[in-house]
Amino acid sequence: MVKETDTSKFYACIPKRLEDSHKGTYGKVLIVAGSKGMSGAAYLSALAAYRTGAGLVKFLTHEDNRLILQTLLPEAIFEAYNDETDLQEAAERNAGWADILVLGPGMGTGNLSKDMVEEVLNAVSDRWVDKAEEKHPILIVDADGLNIISSMPHLKDKLKSVAKDIPVVITPHPMEMSRLAACELSEVVRNPEYYAGKISKEFGLITVMKGSHTLICEASQEVLFQNIESSPALSKGGSGDVLSGAIAGVYALMRPSYSLDIALDPMETAYRAAVTAVLLHAEAGKEAAKTFGVNGVLARDTADKLGTVIDSITFGEK
């Protein structure tokens, strides 16, 4: 496995926003996140997706989160579900709408969330596979999405099946990785590179192994990128939710350019988006620390700096 640490080629692949673009140019991001009374993760992921360039972002979350999410982020489309909802119909309809899907932040591991994760995976398989060349989709699974999948063997098999046809990115922290790999947490902490590669190979997906020096492993297990610049301001609750949304937003920003380049493999595009998002996330944390201090940064402060960091790169200020 070749380890990469050079950031330049990833910064170079961030395109400038097209002058004649509109909201549809930069993709439709669906955030399936949040559980009853737990709206923060959904908000942070959606905010980051918008701040990094997504054209349209939609929440699919529990009904109890309606007021706070529509107040915090009125720019996002909102759809709710509860115990009475036909989850299969909702998942299929929303998967048909979306190009980019973030699954899992703040969902909890209750039965309703388990059912929704299963229906979303089924819907992605049913609605995206035949239209992969047209939609250029990506599935990003984070947090409780991973915890639920880890606890249900048939969902592990479903995720592997989806990853054969569609780029999939997972973003575990060490504890989530230990659940997915069925090993002790201490083993993951001791050898994160091994487990990032192991899971990428087993599932056929891109693994973003979060930590002070985050690792991103290709599905082929041939290349692994390590972010060698730590950003201690990110050691706050919600930072992982921001990263999941940033990956979605960066991929949305890249889609118009890469969709015209038939020589570029979709998995390579997803890998570039994942690495670039990790780098931008770290830089945004540093920028936020200039205002709030390294101890005072909140996850939403990092999200709010993402657009500024992108501009500093694309307009040559960095």
Secondary structure as GFF3:
##gff-version 3
##sequence-region A 1 318
A	DSSP	beta_strand	2	4	.	.	.	ID=ss1
A	DSSP	alpha_helix	8	12	.	.	.	ID=ss2
A	DSSP	three_ten_helix	23	26	.	.	.	ID=ss3
A	DSSP	beta_strand	28	32	.	.	.	ID=ss4
A	DSSP	alpha_helix	40	52	.	.	.	ID=ss5
A	DSSP	beta_strand	56	62	.	.	.	ID=ss6
A	DSSP	three_ten_helix	63	65	.	.	.	ID=ss7
A	DSSP	alpha_helix	66	72	.	.	.	ID=ss8
A	DSSP	beta_strand	77	81	.	.	.	ID=ss9
A	DSSP	alpha_helix	87	97	.	.	.	ID=ss10
A	DSSP	beta_strand	100	103	.	.	.	ID=ss11
A	DSSP	alpha_helix	111	128	.	.	.	ID=ss12
A	DSSP	three_ten_helix	129	131	.	.	.	ID=ss13
A	DSSP	alpha_helix	132	135	.	.	.	ID=ss14
A	DSSP	beta_strand	138	141	.	.	.	ID=ss15
A	DSSP	alpha_helix	143	151	.	.	.	ID=ss16
A	DSSP	alpha_helix	153	163	.	.	.	ID=ss17
A	DSSP	beta_strand	168	170	.	.	.	ID=ss18
A	DSSP	alpha_helix	174	181	.	.	.	ID=ss19
A	DSSP	alpha_helix	185	190	.	.	.	ID=ss20
A	DSSP	alpha_helix	192	203	.	.	.	ID=ss21
A	DSSP	beta_strand	206	209	.	.	.	ID=ss22
A	DSSP	beta_strand	215	217	.	.	.	ID=ss23
A	DSSP	beta_strand	223	226	.	.	.	ID=ss24
A	DSSP	three_ten_helix	232	234	.	.	.	ID=ss25
A	DSSP	alpha_helix	239	258	.	.	.	ID=ss26
A	DSSP	alpha_helix	266	292	.	.	.	ID=ss27
A	DSSP	alpha_helix	299	314	.	.	.	ID=ss28
###
